[in-house]
Amino acid sequence: MDLEIVQAKTLVEGSPWRVFRWRRGQAHYSGWYWAATTGGHVVYESRLELARLLLADFDPRVVAIAAQPFCVTAESRGERRRHVPDFLLLDAEGAVTVVNVKPAEQLARPKVAAALAWADELFTVRGWRHEVWSGTSPTTLANVRFLAAYRYPDRVDAAMVSWLERQVTTDAFLGELESGWPDRAADVRAAALHLVWRGRFRVELEVSLSAATVLERAA
């Protein structure tokens, strides 16, 4: 591909560059994740990639996600290099972030560091942000993974979602909302957490979610 002229929209509408295969006993945990952002499945090759994918899907600024979006090949210091990034993220303003997911212990390896530095140079020249991601806070990840269970719009009560979105205009404790509807507490919880997933409410992700969680109305 010609990196100078290719458009991100074309890339996110394409198929993954590599063909993914699953076999018993393979070293990496791979699979398909249904992303609310895209309304379809996005492939991942490891648990670490799945973690970054969850965070991208949770981010309200992200409007498109593509896995293994392209392969770029170019000469660098007399050597022909080839690179397939893990994800491409597109935000509502058209900004592009290319993500490479690498375990932290691999970043100090000279071959890995050189490959990522070359990729960073290519994407920066193109005007794209390049992110090398190795993980996040365990509490944040646990919370986002929990919230992901409420990302499906057809698995929550639409009327309750609409009511909460209209009525909760100031900060509110999740437990207080549930206690206001004792016979439908589970529906209230599901609707509230669905609105957190959609970015309508914000919560503190560095504290484990509970009845004491404060829902803050997003601007």
N, C-alpha and C positions, 0 to 999 in steps of 0.2 A: 504494500500500500504506500501511497505518497503521503507522508505525514503532514506535509506542508499544506495540502489542499483538502484532505479528507475532513468531513464534518462529523461532529460527535453524534448528531441525530442519525446519520447513516450507520454508525457503529452500534448504537444501542438498539437499532432495529434488526441487526444481523444475528447470526448464530454464533455460538462459542467457536473459537478457532480450532480447538482440539476436540477430538472425539473422546468422550468419557466412557470408561469401562469399569465395571465392578466385578471383583472376583473374591472368592473366599480366601481369607488369610492375608489380604493386601495390607500394606503398612499404613496407608492413609485412610481416614474416614471421610468418604465423599458421599454426595447425594444431591437431592433437589430441595430447594426451599421455596415455599410459596410466598412471594413478596406482595404486600399490600400496595406498595408504591407502583409496581408494574401490572398488578392484577394477573400475574403469571409466575411460572417457576424459574428460578435462577439456580444454576449449578454451583457447587463448591467442592473443593478437593480435600479439605481438612477441617477439623474442628475449629482451628484458628481462623480459617477463612469464613466459616459459618458465623463465628462471633462478629467479625467485621461486617458481614452481610446483615446481621441482625441490627447492628448500629446504623447502617446506611438506611435500612428500611424504616427505622424508627425516626430518623432525622427528617423533620418536616420540610427542610430546604431542598432535599433530594427529590427530583421528579422522575429520574430514570436511572436504572442500574443494569449494567451489562457485565457478564463474567467472561473472562478470556476473550476480550473484545476484538483483538487484532494481533497480528505479528508484524513487528518492524525489523527490518534487516538493513544494516549500513556498515560502511567501512569505518574503523576507528583505529588510528595509529597502526595502520598496515594490517589490521586484523578484521575479518568479517564477523560482525556480531549479529545476534538474533535475540529478540526479546518478545515474550508474550506476557503482558501484565495480568494481574488477577482480576481486577475490576475497573470499570470506568463508571464514574458517577457524574450525572448532569444535574445542575440545580435550576431553579425557576428562572434565573437571570441569564442562563446559558453558559455559566462558568463550568469548566470541566476539571474533575479531579481523577487522576490515574492512580490506582492503589496497588501497591505490591505488599503482600502479606508475608512476613518472614519471622520465624521464631527469633527471639532476642539473641540467643546463643550463636546464631548463624551470622549475625551482622559483622562480627569481627573477622570472619574468614576473608582473606584477601580476594579470592575469586568472586565471592558474593558482593563484597564491598565495591569492587571494580565494576561489576555488572550493574549494580544499582546506581552508582555515580554516573555511568554512561547513560542509563535510562533517564536519570534526573536531568542531565544536560539536554537530551533530546526533547523532553516534554516541556522544559522551561522555555527553550527556544520557540517551541510551538505556541507558547502562551497558556499552557495547561499547568495546573498544580500537580505536583508529584508527591504522594504520601507513601512512606514506608511504615507499615503498621505491625506492631509486635504484641499488642494486647492493651488492656485497660484495667481499671480497678475491678477486682472480683465482685464487689458489691454492686457496682454499676451494671456489670454484665449480667449478674443474677437478676437484677430488677428488670432490665430490658428483656431478658429471656422470659421472665414471668409475664410481663406486659404483652409479649408477642402472642400469647394465648388468646388475647382479646383483640387481635388485629382484624379478624374476619368480620366484615360488616353484617353478614347474614346469620351470625351466631349470637347477636345481641338484640335486645328488644328495641326496635327503631323508635317507637313512641317514647320510651324511657330516655333514650339517647337525646332525642329532640327536646324533651322536657328539661333534662338536666342542662343542656346547652343554653336554653333560654333563661332558666331560673337561677343557676349558680353564677352570679356576677361578681362575687367577692370570694376571698379565700374561705375554704370550707374543709373540715376534717372528713375524711372518707367515712369513718365510723359514725359521725353524726348524720351524714346523708343516709346511711343504711338504717340507722335507728328511726329515722323519720318514716320509713316504709317497712315496718317489721315483718309484714307478711310477704314482702318482695325484696328483701335485703340482697339476695343473690343477683337479682336483675339490676338493682341499683349499682352494686359493685361492678358488674360486668359492663354496664353502660358508662360508668365513670372512668373505668380503666381503658375502655375503648376510646373515650375522648382524650385521655392522656396519650394513648398511642397516636391518635390523629393530630396531636399538638394543640388541641383546644384548651387543655389544662396542662400545667407544668407541675412536676413533683421533684423533690430532692432525691436524686438518684444515688447519692453517696450514703443514704440511710435506708435500711431494709424497709420495704413497703409493709404497712400495717394499718390498723384502724386509725392510728394516730397520724397517718400521712396527711399532709395538707395539700389540697388541690388549689393551685393558684391559676386564676384565669389568665390565659395567654393574651398578650396585647393584640 
